[in-house]
Amino acid sequence: MRRIKGRGRGKGKGKGKGKGPGSWLRLRMFSGAERLRHVGSGLALAGALDTIDMSLVDHLPFARANLRWNPFGEVPEAERGALTVPCFDVDAEVHALASPGHAVELVGDCGRGKSMHLLALHDHFSDSPMTRVDPGERPSIPRADVVFVDESQRLSRAVRRRLFSRRASFVLATHESHAEELREAGVACRSFAVARTDVTHLRAIVQRRIEWARRGPGALPSVPTTLLEELSKRFADDLRGIEGALYTHFQRSHRGQL
């Protein structure tokens, strides 16, 4: 949890206890109008606050833009799949994956959108476990009709050979293609380079994120095409870098920092 320290903390043995500037005041989590009312009251007493829960405060500056939060802030994992703007026909791949012997591999470097596309497909097979292979780990990959593996390039070739011999379908997010290994195992493979950052695609991503952050009915902010063109040229296929720049743009544009 991110916190900021306020002024006026007391000194001595009684610090953090009792009333007044030396006490610790924590705000409970509220929702809707009640949440806004209590946060506003807390800010009015800022001189007496030692700690403010920033999760209660960060959302408020975006209300005038009809947003609940910065559209390019952290997205909960459960919502990432729905926010993905896919670079392939998801329905067609879902239909193929429903039968064993098919693989979809999502290829790209870090920050190119592999995991987001993986989650978009996983939304259609929510009963299937997903395994992420972290550096130096040798995870046990559960059996399932559709096997999902993130960072599959970290598995040894021998482990992948055993994995691909299963009677199953596979969705793999990887830095390097396994197409040849899959075909040797008799698995039909569809490989997608997911990094796409042309202006048309970026526009679709921006619109979906802004709609996700919508506060209520009415107009929403937009991002100038000139900015999208600039970001596309500056970051090339680095989608994570573009999203970081858009986060900064919204912070400055809608929190009075311009």
C-alpha positions as CSV (number, residue, x, y, z in Angstrom):
1,M,0.0,0.0,0.0
2,R,1.5,3.4,-0.9
3,R,1.5,6.0,1.8
4,I,2.6,9.6,2.2
5,K,3.7,11.2,5.4
6,G,2.0,14.4,6.7
7,R,3.4,17.2,8.8
8,G,3.1,17.6,12.4
9,R,4.2,14.2,13.8
10,G,4.8,14.4,17.6
11,K,8.0,13.6,19.3
12,G,8.9,11.6,22.3
13,K,7.6,8.5,23.9
14,G,4.0,9.2,23.2
15,K,4.5,9.3,19.4
16,G,1.8,7.5,17.6
17,K,-0.6,7.5,20.5
18,G,-3.4,9.7,21.9
19,K,-4.8,12.7,20.1
20,G,-3.4,15.7,18.2
21,P,-0.6,16.0,15.8
22,G,1.3,13.1,17.2
23,S,-1.4,10.5,16.6
24,W,-1.7,8.1,13.7
25,L,-5.0,8.5,11.8
26,R,-6.0,5.8,9.3
27,L,-8.9,6.1,6.9
28,R,-11.2,3.2,6.4
29,M,-12.1,2.1,2.9
30,F,-15.5,3.4,1.7
31,S,-17.3,3.4,-1.6
32,G,-19.4,5.9,-3.5
33,A,-20.5,9.1,-2.0
34,E,-19.5,7.9,1.5
35,R,-16.0,7.3,0.4
36,L,-15.6,10.8,-1.2
37,R,-17.1,12.4,1.9
38,H,-14.7,10.8,4.3
39,V,-11.7,11.4,2.1
40,G,-12.6,15.0,1.8
41,S,-12.9,15.4,5.5
42,G,-9.6,13.7,6.0
43,L,-7.9,16.1,3.6
44,A,-9.3,19.1,5.5
45,L,-7.4,17.8,8.5
46,A,-4.2,17.3,6.5
47,G,-2.1,19.2,9.0
48,A,-3.0,16.7,11.6
49,L,-2.5,13.6,9.5
50,D,0.6,11.4,9.9
51,T,-0.4,9.0,7.1
52,I,-3.0,9.1,4.2
53,D,-3.9,6.0,2.3
54,M,-3.1,7.1,-1.2
55,S,-5.6,4.6,-2.7
56,L,-8.3,6.8,-1.3
57,V,-6.9,10.0,-2.8
58,D,-5.4,9.2,-6.2
59,H,-8.8,8.7,-7.9
60,L,-10.3,12.1,-7.0
61,P,-8.5,14.4,-9.4
62,F,-9.9,12.5,-12.4
63,A,-13.5,13.1,-11.5
64,R,-13.7,16.3,-13.6
65,A,-12.6,14.3,-16.6
66,N,-15.4,11.8,-15.9
67,L,-12.8,9.1,-15.0
68,R,-12.5,7.0,-11.9
69,W,-8.7,6.8,-12.2
70,N,-5.9,7.1,-14.7
71,P,-6.8,4.8,-17.6
72,F,-3.2,3.6,-17.9
73,G,-2.7,2.8,-14.2
74,E,-2.3,-0.8,-13.0
75,V,-4.9,-3.1,-14.3
76,P,-6.1,-6.0,-12.1
77,E,-5.1,-9.3,-13.6
78,A,-8.7,-10.5,-13.7
79,E,-9.6,-7.5,-16.0
80,R,-6.5,-7.5,-18.3
81,G,-7.9,-10.0,-20.8
82,A,-11.1,-8.0,-21.4
83,L,-9.0,-4.8,-22.0
84,T,-6.8,-6.5,-24.6
85,V,-7.1,-5.3,-28.2
86,P,-6.1,-8.6,-30.0
87,C,-4.0,-8.7,-33.1
88,F,-5.8,-11.9,-34.3
89,D,-9.3,-13.4,-34.5
90,V,-9.8,-14.6,-30.9
91,D,-13.0,-16.5,-31.7
92,A,-11.3,-18.5,-34.4
93,E,-8.4,-19.5,-32.2
94,V,-10.7,-20.4,-29.3
95,H,-12.6,-22.7,-31.7
96,A,-9.4,-24.4,-32.8
97,L,-8.1,-24.8,-29.2
98,A,-11.2,-26.6,-28.1
99,S,-9.8,-29.7,-29.9
100,P,-6.5,-31.3,-28.9
101,G,-3.4,-30.9,-31.1
102,H,-3.6,-27.2,-31.6
103,A,-1.2,-24.5,-30.3
104,V,-1.2,-20.7,-30.3
105,E,2.1,-19.1,-29.5
106,L,2.4,-15.4,-28.8
107,V,5.9,-14.2,-29.6
108,G,7.6,-11.0,-28.6
109,D,10.0,-9.3,-26.2
110,C,9.2,-7.9,-22.8
111,G,6.4,-5.3,-22.8
112,R,5.0,-6.2,-26.2
113,G,1.6,-7.5,-25.0
114,K,2.2,-11.3,-24.8
115,S,0.7,-11.8,-21.4
116,M,-2.3,-9.6,-22.2
117,H,-3.1,-11.7,-25.3
118,L,-2.6,-14.9,-23.2
119,L,-5.1,-13.6,-20.7
120,A,-7.6,-12.7,-23.4
121,L,-7.6,-16.3,-24.6
122,H,-7.6,-17.7,-21.0
123,D,-10.9,-15.8,-20.4
124,H,-12.5,-18.4,-22.7
125,F,-10.9,-21.4,-20.8
126,S,-11.1,-20.1,-17.2
127,D,-11.1,-23.6,-15.8
128,S,-7.7,-24.3,-17.2
129,P,-4.7,-23.4,-14.9
130,M,-2.1,-21.0,-16.1
131,T,1.6,-21.4,-15.3
132,R,4.1,-18.6,-15.3
133,V,7.7,-19.7,-15.5
134,D,9.9,-17.3,-13.5
135,P,13.7,-17.2,-13.9
136,G,15.4,-20.3,-12.4
137,E,12.1,-22.1,-11.7
138,R,11.1,-25.6,-12.8
139,P,7.4,-25.6,-12.2
140,S,5.1,-28.6,-12.5
141,I,2.7,-27.8,-15.3
142,P,-0.8,-29.2,-14.5
143,R,-2.6,-31.4,-17.1
144,A,-5.6,-29.8,-18.8
145,D,-7.4,-29.8,-22.1
146,V,-5.8,-26.4,-22.9
147,V,-2.5,-25.7,-21.3
148,F,-1.5,-22.1,-20.7
149,V,2.2,-21.2,-20.1
150,D,3.6,-17.7,-19.8
151,E,7.4,-17.3,-20.5
152,S,7.6,-20.8,-22.0
153,Q,11.1,-20.1,-23.4
154,R,12.4,-20.6,-19.8
155,L,11.5,-24.2,-19.9
156,S,14.2,-26.6,-21.1
157,R,13.8,-28.1,-24.5
158,A,13.4,-31.5,-22.8
159,V,10.6,-30.3,-20.6
160,R,8.9,-28.7,-23.6
161,R,9.2,-31.9,-25.6
162,R,7.4,-33.8,-22.8
163,L,4.8,-31.1,-22.5
164,F,4.0,-31.0,-26.2
165,S,3.6,-34.8,-26.3
166,R,0.5,-34.5,-24.2
167,R,-2.9,-34.9,-25.8
168,A,-3.9,-31.3,-25.3
169,S,-3.9,-27.9,-26.9
170,F,-1.5,-25.1,-25.9
171,V,-1.3,-21.4,-25.5
172,L,2.2,-20.1,-25.0
173,A,3.6,-16.7,-24.4
174,T,7.3,-16.8,-25.3
175,H,10.3,-14.7,-26.4
176,E,11.3,-17.3,-29.0
177,S,9.2,-19.4,-31.3
178,H,8.5,-23.1,-30.5
179,A,6.8,-23.7,-33.8
180,E,9.3,-26.3,-35.0
181,E,9.2,-28.2,-31.7
182,L,5.4,-28.2,-31.8
183,R,5.2,-29.5,-35.4
184,E,7.7,-32.3,-34.5
185,A,5.3,-33.3,-31.8
186,G,2.4,-33.3,-34.3
187,V,0.8,-30.2,-32.9
188,A,-0.6,-27.6,-35.4
189,C,0.8,-24.2,-34.5
190,R,-0.4,-20.7,-35.1
191,S,2.3,-18.1,-34.3
192,F,1.5,-14.4,-33.7
193,A,4.0,-11.6,-33.2
194,V,1.8,-9.6,-30.9
195,A,3.6,-6.3,-30.9
196,R,1.4,-3.9,-32.9
197,T,1.7,-0.2,-32.2
198,D,0.4,1.5,-35.3
199,V,-1.8,4.5,-34.7
200,T,-5.0,2.7,-35.5
201,H,-4.3,0.0,-33.0
202,L,-3.1,2.5,-30.4
203,R,-6.4,4.4,-30.8
204,A,-8.4,1.2,-30.1
205,I,-6.3,0.5,-27.0
206,V,-6.7,4.1,-25.7
207,Q,-10.5,4.1,-26.3
208,R,-10.9,0.8,-24.5
209,R,-8.8,1.9,-21.5
210,I,-10.7,5.2,-21.2
211,E,-14.0,3.5,-21.3
212,W,-12.8,1.1,-18.6
213,A,-12.0,4.1,-16.4
214,R,-15.3,5.9,-17.1
215,R,-17.0,7.4,-14.0
216,G,-20.5,7.9,-15.4
217,P,-22.5,9.0,-18.4
218,G,-21.2,11.9,-20.5
219,A,-18.2,12.9,-22.5
220,L,-14.8,11.4,-22.0
221,P,-11.3,12.8,-22.6
222,S,-9.4,11.9,-25.8
223,V,-5.8,11.6,-26.9
224,P,-4.7,13.6,-29.9
225,T,-3.7,11.6,-33.0
226,T,-0.4,13.7,-33.1
227,L,0.5,12.3,-29.7
228,L,-0.2,8.7,-30.8
229,E,1.9,9.2,-33.9
230,E,4.7,10.6,-31.7
231,L,4.6,7.7,-29.3
232,S,4.5,5.1,-32.1
233,K,7.7,6.6,-33.6
234,R,9.4,7.0,-30.2
235,F,8.7,3.6,-28.8
236,A,8.3,1.5,-31.9
237,D,6.8,-1.8,-30.8
238,D,7.3,-1.3,-27.0
239,L,3.7,-1.2,-25.9
240,R,4.6,-1.1,-22.2
241,G,6.7,2.1,-22.9
242,I,3.8,3.7,-24.8
243,E,1.3,2.9,-22.0
244,G,3.8,4.4,-19.5
245,A,3.9,7.6,-21.5
246,L,0.1,7.7,-21.7
247,Y,-0.1,7.3,-17.9
248,T,2.1,10.4,-17.5
249,H,0.0,12.2,-20.1
250,F,-3.2,11.6,-18.2
251,Q,-1.5,12.5,-14.8
252,R,-0.4,15.9,-16.2
253,S,-3.5,16.6,-18.2
254,H,-6.1,15.8,-15.5
255,R,-4.3,16.4,-12.3
256,G,-3.3,20.1,-12.9
257,Q,0.4,19.5,-13.6
258,L,0.6,21.0,-17.0
